[in-house]
Amino acid sequence: MPSLVRTETIAIPSGDTEILAYLAEPSAPGQFGAVVVLQEVFGVNSHIREVAERLARAGYVAIAPHIYHRQSPGFAVGYSQSELELGRSYKQGTTAEELLADVQGAIAHLYSKANVIAEGVGCIGFCFGGHVAYLAATLPQVKATASFYGAGIATMTPGGGEPTLSRTPQIKGTLYGFFGEKDPLISAEEVNQIEAALTKCGVPHKIFRYPGAEHGFFCDQRHSYHPEAANDAWEQVLQLFKTTTLPTAP
């Protein structure tokens, strides 16, 4: 697997506008599978950039679009209460259609790259990005989705309308969901509803419930970081992408 990565912040199209995105890719020559990384409410901050870099080290071209660009271009903050409240306020200004346009723009850029095997992509998202990843799973190019603790999937959709869960029949790829059993933002009932919808619609899936883990358990910059759950989840993600997206180049 590649050990050295190349990173840059780029502009990509999204509908009739442009947005920023963080790109991380193996520095070695070859062709690779590709993954879209979707931010928490805290923006494309150091944690999200590190996820993209970890994927690049694992042999994928990873791109993290700035999905708050309409409210605050380049938004990236830490984990204080005031920063959390600011990030949540920007979340309220998003719509499902605009978010899907952002993901489609990211995929289009990936497909334009000579080092990407352009026959389907993976998607991974955390917190609000976990919800957006569930939305993105409905896109035909998305073959595998890892949705981490995406609150509100069963109860709402960005911008209003039927809950995102109602779009489950549109998912054509495989979806893995990762949840902490002590997450105060996502009830066990909601997780069960997600699992039931995926089963009913015949979507290949796995739902992981981690005892003792809270919201944000994957992020080692948050007080809720849970190393055992995070490590297991990462291994599951790599297995998901290995078996459902195109394999990485040797």
N, C-alpha and C positions, 0 to 999 in steps of 0.2 A: 504494500500500500504506500502511496505517496506520503512523505514526511514533511516536505517543504510546501508551503502554500503561498499564493500571491493574492493580495487583497487590494481593493480600491473602492471608492465611492463613485458611483456613476449616475447618469440621468437616463431614465427609461420612459417610454410612452405609456400613458394610462388614459384611455379614451381620447379626449381632445386636449389633454394637457401632458406635462412631464412631471415625474416624481424622482426623488433620489432613491437609490438602493445601494446596499452594501454587498459587494461581490467577493466571494472567497473561492479559490479554485486551486487544484494541484498545480505546482509549478513545472512538473514533469510533462513531457509531451505525451499525447495519447488522446483517446476519446473516453468520456466518462458519463455516468448517469448524472441527473441533475435534481436538485431539491430546492423548493421555495420555503424560506424560513419566515414565520409570521410572529411579530413582536408581541410582548406584553403591553399593558397600558403605559408602560414607562418608555416606550419608543424603541428605536434601534440603538440600544445602549450597549455597554461593554459586554453584558451577558449574552445578548442576542448575537452580537458580532462573534463572540467566542463559540457559540453553537454553530454558526456558519463555518468558522475556521475548523472546528472539530470534524464537521462533515467533509470539508476539503481534505483534511488529513486522512480521513477514511476513504477517500477516492471519489468524492462527488464535487461537482460544481454547484455551489450554494449561493442563493441570492435572497437578501432580506429587504423587501420594499418598505419604504416609509409610508405606512398606511394612514398617518395623521397629516399628510402633506397639505391637505386642504385647510386645516386649522393652524398648523405650525410646522412649516417645512424644516426637515432635519431634526425634529424633536427627539431628544434623548436625555433622560434624567435618572436619578438614583431612586432610593426606596424610602424616603422620608414620607411622613403622613401628608405633608403639603404637596409633595411631588405626586403622590398617589392620587390625591384629589384633583390635581391639574390634569393628570393623564385620564382620569375618569371623565372629566368634563369634555375633553377632546373626543373621547369615545362616543359621547352622546351626539356628536356632530357627524358621525359616519352613517352611511347607508349600505345595505347589502349590495346594491348594484355597483356603487362606486368601489367598494372593497373587492368585488369580483373583477372589476376592470383593472384594479391594481395588480391582482394576481395574474390576470391574463397578460398584462404588460410585462410582468416579470418572466412569465413562461415564453412569451414572444422573444424577449432578449436572450433567454437561454437557448432557444431554438436557432437563433442567429449565429451562435458561437460555433466555431469549427471544432472545438474540443468537447462538444456536447453530443451525446447520442440522442437525437431528437425524436424519440418514439415513446414519449410518456415521461412524466416527472413524478417525484415524490413531494410531499408537503408536510411540514411540521410546524405546529404553533403552540404557544403557551399563553395561559390566562385569556385575555381578550383574543389573542392570536389563536388559541385553541378553539374558540368559537368560530373565528374566521376560517380556520382550517376545515372545520366541518362544512361551512359554506363552500369552500374551494373544492372540497371532495366531489361536488356536483359537476365540476368542469370535466369535459371528456378527456383532456390530456392528463388528468391526475390519476395515476395508477395506484398510489399508496398514500395514506394519510395517517399521521400521528398527531392526535389531538390531546393536548395536556390541559387538564382542569379548565375546560372552556365553560365558564358560567353562562347560564341563560339559554343554552341550546334548546331546552325543552319548553321554555317560557316566553321567548321573545326573539326578534331578529333586528339587527341594526337598521334604524330608520323607520321601524314600525312594520306591521303586517303580521301574517301568520308566523308562529315560531319557526326557527330554522329547522327544527326537528321534522317539520312537515315536508321538507325537501329531501328527506332520506331516500325516497324512491328514485331520485335522480342520480344517486351515487352508483358508479359503475366499477370502481376499484375496491381495494381492501382498506379498511379503517381500523386502527387501533386507538382505543381511548384509555387515558391514564388519569386516575383519580385517587386522591387521598381520602381515607375514611374519616379523617377529622377536619375535612375542609368545611369551614362555616358558610361558604358561598354556594356550595353545591350539595344538595341533600342526597341521601342514598336513594330516595324515591326517584329523583331526576336521573340519576345514573341508571337505575333500573328501567326507566322509560326510554332512555337512549338505547340501551341494550335490546329492549323489546322491539323497538322500531327497526333496528338493524336486522334483527332476526326475522321479523315479519316481512321485510322487503328483500330478504335473501342476499344482503350485503355481507361478503366475507369480512369477519371482524373478530377482534378479541378486546375484552374490557378488563383492565387491570385495576384492582382496588388494593391500595396499600394501607394496612393497619398502622395507625400512629402517624401517618403523613398528613400534613395540612396543605392548604392552598400554597402554590409556589414551591413545592418540595423539590423541584428539579434545580432551582437556582441557588448556587452556592454563595450568592451575595445577599440572600434574604435570611431573616431569622428562622424562617420555616424550612430551611434546607434540611433534607432528610437523605443522608448519603446512601443508605442501603436501598431505599426506593429509587433514588436518582440513578444509581449504578445499574440496577436491574432494568429500569425503564430504558436506559440508553442501549443496553444489549438487545432489548426487544425491538427498539427502533432500527438498529442496524440490521437485525434479522429480517424485519419487515421490508426494508428497502432492498436488501440483498435478494429476497425471494420474490418480490413483486415488481420491482423496477428493473431496468436493465442492469446487469452486473457491472461493477467498476472495471476499468482496464487493469491488467496485471502490472 
